[in-house]
Amino acid sequence: MGQYEQQCNAAAMQKLGVYILSKIDESFKAHFYKWINNTSPTKLDYSQSIPEALTYLFEQYESQPSSEQFSLATLDMNYDPAAHFTY
C-alpha cells in the first residue's frame, strides 16, 4: 500500500503529468523502459511562485479576525512583491 506521504507525492506528480505506478511487480521492467524511452520531461515554471505565495499569505492574513492576527507592525501591508520582479 505504501506510506501516505509517498501516495500524496505520487498523486501530485500524476497531476503534473508524470507517469506513476501504483505497485512494483513483474511488469515493472517494461513500465520503466517505456517511461525512460518514451516520456518527455515535465517542464514547470516556478518564476511566479514567490509572488503568488506571498500574495496568498497576505490574503490569508487579512481575512483573519484581528484577534487571530499576529503583529506585523513593521511590515507594510500594501507592499506588492510582484512590483519588484521583472517578467
Beta strands, then each sheet from edge to edge (+ up, - down):
end
